[in-house]
């Protein structure tokens, strides 16, 4: 009996290892990848692993590792997972290769929309779009007779009613963890108020009317959020939603799938997605558009690059999307948008459309300055005008050190 | 000892110290007076971003680094004197704030905010660690022999936990509806948010550091207590000295060299406070000097690092430690000379 069970277990595990029959070929070249760690990347790297000889590193700190790892010769990774924000250092250092040849060879299933061209050359292949948009508890809003908010004023009016009704701990959640997340909130809000980040001479233009308006809108949120909002990142807000503690948040589309994950969520089917709220009535939704995708390192042999790209195409095929349809807003063939994609699509197709995250060397510096200087405003230690001056000064100091400003 | 034998013993560790401590220190010192910048050029770049159905392409002027023929970024390094120190210290703003007599304004300058916390944290945890450590040592020393082993084991536990892990555990116990916050809320009947304001965060930091460091003091004191002269103690009892008087006049003077030793280690250690800031995610409310250096060094999404300011900030931290150590070191030196005579 016991022997039989062992034999059976052995057979099952053999079947398991034969599972890379699901891949259309067997990969012979060892390939490594480094990417972010959210659900969509897990689906893609799992699909690549089916071909064998593949090692994936999923790390939320990938952005600090990637530039140095790709600059090594030979590069420590063959495939990199990037977004339009994190591709900049790789492009600047010239550590990723143009993909035109490889796309011609293996990319027959890619749509033109996926090919990220920089000066005409394909430098990356996008797999999904991402944006921060409004997620809300449809049951609570319809119970209280609130229309889906389309602007921040309406969001706060709705939050007021929800607070009065006392149905959740906090009406609003926000990704305002000091540092990158908080800065990103401003980067969403500021163009929404019609602001531009830089003047022609690379000095920053945030110290303006639009800057004051953006800060004002952000500050209003504090009346409705958890008092500990300055430590809350995307995962924290996602969990607050899943545990039924908040009713609305401007959260990443890549987090939408988790709302219906029955293993974690107590609010399955109750969270709806809508376009990111507008900051001003006739403006664009106050958010930025992002894409995530893959790049191939330059400092590897052509054979390795060939194998890596072929493997990546296997990970980005219709079969993978079928298995993880709700993990992201896929750009890959075979994706069928469901209800949870409605908000992201509405945001991306809005007229006027929100801008893509303006990733440049200067923007990196400004993002850091924002992340460091905004907390003092939200804790009430400094007023809006002084905060904008502080951001301008912090940016100027670091821009001079980086050589961007004279 | 013959000089040759002495050199053979000391040689390896001197070599290691030169390689891993002195050399990096010299390099950081030099870098703090330099700025290394990539050579930049302005180019027109057309970038395409996928929308949901079609792409939008924009052409804009971007500032990008120039690459040499090997594909490496070309950089130039220049000497800038004390510029990086000025950028970190921001003395002009500091004096202006002092002129206005505004504590809040001083607190808005990163370096001074970090210095305020780091100094206060170092100086306040020192007596707490000494007192708690000594108390545990005395308790264990007076405990019945049979329970001594388990008590020592339990008292040492916090010391074994890696500070990052320890601080994260405290964070998870108290954040949002963490177990301990829940308990306190039930107890007090009101909503408590430990990470919403600076003073509660700092309180947790003090608690964590004392909890984590007291066992070290305890081990040292406990060893010291084993060598207290029993004759002196007994004669003190006969003279009618109370427990407190025996502690004050016999035990503490005996332990004095150990107290200085622990103080030295503690000052060096705690001035580099870092784990609490990262573990508690307290950047919005409380930062430390070491965290400031780390923040300068962390690359942003575009790959920029403020290495020069990081070097300057690291040098300033080291100068701070040297200042703090002067007092206890002078005392040790005097004792050393005294015993030599």
Interface residues (C-beta under 8 A of the other chain):
Chain A: X63 X64 X67 X84 X85 X86 X88 X89 X91 X92 X93 X94 X95 X112 X113 X114 X115 X116 X117 X118 X119 X120 X126 X129 X177 X178 X179 X180 X182 X202 X226 X227 X228 X230 X231 X236 X240 X289 X291 X298 X329 X331 X344 X345 X348 X349 X353 X356 X359 X360 X361 X362 X363 X364 X365 X367 X368 X372 X375 X376 X378 X379 X381 X382 X386 X390 X397 X398 X401 X402 X403 X404
Chain B: X35 X37 X38 X39 X40 X45 X46 X47 X48 X49 X50 X51 X52 X53 X54 X55 X56 X57 X58 X62 X63 X64 X65 X67 X71 X73 X84 X87 X104 X107 X108 X110 X175 X176 X193 X194 X195 X196 X197 X198 X280 X281 X282 X283 X284 X285 X295 X298 X299 X300 X301 X302 X303 X304 X306 X308 X309
